[in-house]
Structures are given as structure tokens and as C-alpha cells.
């Protein structure tokens, strides 16, 4: 139990620190946005590049976790959407994406770095690569076709693929893998620069999560039913479903099953709020879902680490 405390409590302490600093006006929301850009464009890509360049990606990839993770994610997306249809098509789409979109890069990554061996990063990076392409694109199609029945689904998919290919995280992963195939060692200067940036990834990411949460205010009111559904689906149903599929249907190895389940157990990421503000609908649902699921994940992730201790 003490090991779980040393893993989970520092993670949530940094999130709380970011939240309090912004709430007290000691750190601005614009500063959080700038820090997030640093994380997204430099710190996390440096970590992914170093990990991939080390040759760890040459181990056998168990792509069956994609079927488990995204199959369950799509099931949760449409299940929550249909359960909430009474609040309107577009708001129920926001409920769906909030219930299935995990915070993989900013919360899962620091936890995996701390709790599990380096090879555990490989299944997590595999999920990060496809997460937005699958679980962000489908809700976009649902909104776009609802607003315009003649909208081109092919154009939406093409745009999603372009977005993925230009994503700094994907570029870092692929370029690191290509470099590892050369059998060369990183030049000392590049090695040192990426090492320093990598060390900044986890603390900065957690601080930014907390700072970003400070823009939301947990006043459930009319959002109570959808937010409670989202939180239950995100923290309980999705990880349970992914574990069952990995264990009894696709038969992935214990390590890959564990990381896929951990990824599914993450609280709601920031993308649903970005999605809601982009389309001008359901931003309070997404914001409250992020705040509540992140707060309660302190309990659910602690339970997860009890069930799946580090090998």
C-alpha cells in the first residue's frame, strides 16, 4: 500500500498544485496554455523519441490491444450517446466523447513511467498514436453529419489522418523508431537535450492538468445526469470492458493487458472540452466530466494499482 502511495500521491499532489496556483491567481490560464504547448511540442515528444530510439519498439507489438481499447471506447461512445439522446443530439455526442476519451499523454504517461518497467511504455505509446484519430474523429463525424447531412465523411477522415501525421507525438515516435533501426547511438548533444526535456515532461504535464482544471467549476445542476454517467463509464465500465476483451477475447499478454486497462481507467482528457468549445455545445458537460473524473480517479487508480502491481 505504501508503494501505491508513493506512485499516486505525488501525481495528484502536482495536479492539485497546478489547480491551486491558478485558482489563487499565482499562475495564469494563458501560462497554463503556454506550458501545455511546451509539453505537447517539446517535452513529451522528446520522451517518446528517446524511448522509441532506444530500440524498445522493436519488441513484438500486440496490436490486438487496439481492438480491445478502441472497440470498447466506441461501444462506450455510442452507448452513452444513446442513453443521453433526450438532452439533444449534439450534447449527447459530447457525453459520448467525454466518456471514452482517456487522458493518456498527461496522466497515464507519468504513472507508467513511475510504476512500471520501460517496456510498459510501448503499449501506452501504441494507444497514444491512435487515440485521437479514432475517438475524436467519430464524434466529429456525428456532429458534422447532424448539422449537414451532405457532409463528406471521407473529407473528415482525410483531415483526421493529416492531423495524426502532423501530431508531434506521432512524429517523435516514428522518427525515434526509424533512428533505432539504423543501429546508431544518439549524438551526445541530442541525447542530453532530449534527456533534459524528457525529465520535464511528467511534472509539467501534471501541473498543466491541474491548471487546466481550474478553468472549470463543478456546478453540476442540469449536467448532473450526463456527468455522473460519463464518470461511471470512464472510470469503471471502460477499463472493465477492456480488461475482459484483452483477457478472454483477443488474448493479449499480461503486461499489454495491464497497460491497456490502465489507459482505459484514466480520467477524461482535455480533448472533449476542446471538441465542445469547437462546436459551441456541451462545454459544461465536458468541463465537469474532466473535473469530477480526475478527482475520483485518485481512488480508482489506487485500486487499479492494488489489482495490477508492477511486475
N, C-alpha and C positions, 0 to 999 in steps of 0.2 A: 504494500500500500504506500510506503514511503517513496518507492521508486515512481509510482504514478504521480504523487505529489510533486516530485522534482521535475517531472515532464510537463504536467498540465498546468500547475500553478504559475510558473514563470510565463507561460504562453498567455494565460488570461490576465496576469498582472500587467504585462506590456500592453495588451488590448485596453485594459482599464486605465492605464496611464495615459494612453493616447486620447481616450474618451474624456478623462478629467481635464487634461491640458487644454483641449479645445473648448469644453464646456465652461471652463474658468477664464477663457479668453487669453490664455498664455501661449496658444498656438492657433493660428487662423485656419479656416477651411481652405483658403487658397494655398496655404502652406501644405496642408494635407494633400491637396490636388497635385502640387509640385512634387511632394515626396512620393506620391503614387506613381507619377511619371518616371521618377528616378528608379523606383523598384521595377516597373514594368519594362523600361527600355534599357536598363543597365544592370542592376543588382541581380535580379532573378535570372535574366539571360546569361550573365557571367557564371552563375552557379550551375545552370543547366549545361552550358557549354563545357565547363570544366569536368562535370560528371560524365557527359557524353564522350568527351575527348579522352577520358581515362580508359576507355575501352569497355566500360561496364555494359554498354548497349549491345555488345557482341554476344552476350548470353542469350539463350533461347527466349524469344518473345512469345508470350502466351496471349495471342490476340483474342482468344476466347473471352477474356475479361471485357472486351469491348461489347460483345453480345450481351453479357450479363449486366454490365453497368448501364449501357445506353438503352438496352431493351427494357430494363426496369425503370430507367429515367423517363422513357417515352410513355410507359404504362402509367407512371405517376402523373406525368404531364396531362395526359388525356383523361385519366380518372378524376383528378381534381378539377379539371376543366368542366367535365360533365356534371359533377356534383354541385358546382357553383354556377351553373348556367342561369339560375334565377337572378343573379346580380348583373347579367348582361354579358354578351359575347366577349367584348374586349377586356373587361375587368376579370372575367373568368380565365382568359388567356394569361393574364398577369399572375393569377393564383397558380396556374399550372406551371409556369416557368419558375416561380418562386419556390415551388415545392420540389423541383427536381434539379435545380442548378446549384451545385456544390462550390464552396469556396476552397478550391484545390490549391491555387498558387499561393495565397496569402496565409492560410491557416494550416492546411494539410502538409504543405512542404516543410514548415518549421517543425511540426510534430514528427514527421517521418525522419527528418534529419536527426532529431534528438533521440527518438525512441527505438529506431530500427537500424540494421546494418546498411551500408551504402547500396547494396544491390536492391534494396527495397525502393530506391528512388526510380528504378526502371519502370515498374508497373505504374507508378504515380505519374511519371513523365509521359507515358503512353496515354493515360487518361487525359492529361492536360492538353495534349496535342489535338484531341478530337472533341473536347468538351464543348467549346463554343460553336464549332461547326454543326454539331448535331442538336444540342439543346438550346441554342439561341436561334438557329435558322428556322426550326419548325414553328416556334411561336411567331416569328416574323411572317412566315407564310400564312399562318392562321389570321393574323391581323390584316395583312395586305389583301388577301383574297376576300376577307369580310368587307373591307372598305371598297375594294374594286374587284368584282368577280372576274374581270378580264386581265387581272394582273398576271404577269409571266412568272410562273414558278421556276422555269429554267433560269431566268434572269436573276431571281433571288438566290438560287443555288450557286450560280456563277459568281455572284457578288460575295457569297459566303466563302467560297473556295479562294477567291482573291484575298479576302480578309485573312483567312488562315495562313496562306502562303506568305503574306506580308507581316504576320504576327512575330514580334521579336522573340517570343519564347520558342516558337516553332523553328525560326531561322537559327537560333542558338543550338537547339537540339540537333538539327540536321547537319549544321556545319561542324559541330563537335564530333558527330558520328563519322562524317566524311574524313575529318582530320585523323580520327583514331584508326581509320582504315589504311592510312599511309604508314603507320607504324613508327612515326616520328614522335619526339618529345616536344612539348610546347617550349618555345623560346623563353628564356628566363624572365625577360621583362614582361611578356604577355602573361606568363604563369603568375608572376607576382601581382600584376594589375588585377587579373581575374580573381585571384585569391582574396585580395582586399575587398573587391566588390562583392564577392560571394559571402564574406563574413557579415556584410551589412544587410544582406537580403532578409534574413529571418527577423531580426529586431525591428528593422524599418517597416517590414510588411505588417507585423503585428501592431505596431504603433499606428500605422496608417489605417488598419481595420478599425481600431478604437476611435481614431479621429474622425473617420468617415461615419461611424455610428452616431456621433454627436449631432449630426445634422437631422437625425430622426428623433421624433418624440413619441413615446409609447402611449398613445391615447387610442385605444382600440375602438371604442364606440361602435360605429356601423361596420368597422372592419373586423370585429371580434371573431365572427364565424369563419371567414376565409383565412385569417391569420392563424387561428388555432388549428385549422385543417392543414395549412401549409407546414406549420411547425411539427405536428404529429407525423405527417407524411415524410418530411425531410429527415427528421432525426430518428424515427422508428421504422416506418414502413420501407423506405428506400434501402437502408442498409440491411434490413432483414431479408428483403427480396433479393438483393444482390448476393448475399451470402448463400441463400438457398439455391439460386441458379448456378453459382460457381461450384458449389459443393455437390449438388445432386443432378445437374443437367449438363453443364459444359465440362466439369471435372478439372478445374484449374488446380495448380499446386497450392499448398498451404500458404506460402508467402504471398503469391499473387492474389489468392482469395482474400487474405487478410488486408492487403492494401486496397483492393477494390472495395471491400466492405468499409474500410476506414474512409475512403474517398466519398462513398455514399452517405456516410454518417456526418459529414461536415455540415455546418450550418449554411444557410442561404448566402450565396456570394453577391457581389455588388452588381453583376450584370442584369439581374431582374429589375433593379431600380433604374439602371441606365435605359433598359428596354421601356419601362413605364414612362419615364420622362421623355424619351424619344417619341413615343406615340401619344403623349399627353393624357394618359389614362392609368389609374390604379397606383399612383406613386405612393400613396399612404399605405396601401396593402403591402407593396414590396418593401418599403422602409420599415414598417412594423414587423414584417416577417424576418428581415435581416436582424433587427434588434433583439426580438424575442428568441429566435432560433440560436443566435450566437450566445446569448446569456444562458439559455438552458443547455447548450452543448457542453458547458463545463461539467454538468452531471452526466450526460450521455456519453461523452468521450472518455470520462474517467471510468465509467462502466465498461466501455469498449476495451480499454487498456487492461482491465482486470480479466476480461474474457480472452483477449488476444495479446498476451505479454510478448515482449521482444524475444525472439528465438535465441 
